[in-house]
Amino acid sequence: MRRAVRSYVLRQGRTTPAQKRALDALLPAHGLEYGEQPLDARAVFGRAAPLVLEIGSGMGETTAAIAAERPDTDFIAVEVHGPGVGSLLKRIEEQGLKNLRLIRHDALQVLEHMIADGALAGIHLFFPDPWPKKRHHKRRLVQPAFAALAARKLAAGGMLHLATDWPDYAEQMLTVLSAEPLLENTVEGFAPRPERRPRTKFELRGERLGHPVHDFVFRRRS
């Protein structure tokens, strides 16, 4: 069997003692186990509410801030890296976020198997790995197959919101998403940063270095 190309690698980042404690103590309370059947969001959150999936939540500061600002919406974050998972778990616990759960697994598999078609009000993908070397571009997450899968999982009118600070990846994203028949751009070209997406420390550092940040907000056609 041919091995699938992954859009991430498990880097050996240092997990702090606090993050390790969060992984051990809080993942059972705030995490969801991966499974190959659609999850029942109403059972998970105890209510019927719009559901947003965040792919690659990093250290979790943006994820937690958005969830806190939108208590009427439920969020599922997907992240594989231990330090980021531990950090977000700590934020969920400390902020008492009842509308946020976390899955530590490959995001494409989660999207394919755990999310029913038409179940999502939104998908967030902020600053994915740009894989800058040309020979690694095949590892970039935003490819035609991803655009088709994401569009299928969105409800009619659901939003796909992406951001990157890598110029040639931005052009690739725009080309790929614009070519997906089920998606329509909400603006002409790149979108201004929506107020609902907080700036991250990573983003602010990039801006100081002169890196342009591009947002994309596409809507699932009816």
PyMOL commands that set and color helices and strands:
alter all, ss='L'
color gray80, all
select helices_A, chain A and resi 17-30+41-45+61-69+82-95+107-114+134-139+144-153+167-179+201-208
alter helices_A, ss='H'
color red, helices_A
select strands_A, chain A and resi 51-55+74-78+100-103+120-126+154-164+183-185+214-220
alter strands_A, ss='S'
color yellow, strands_A
deselect
rebuild
show_as cartoon
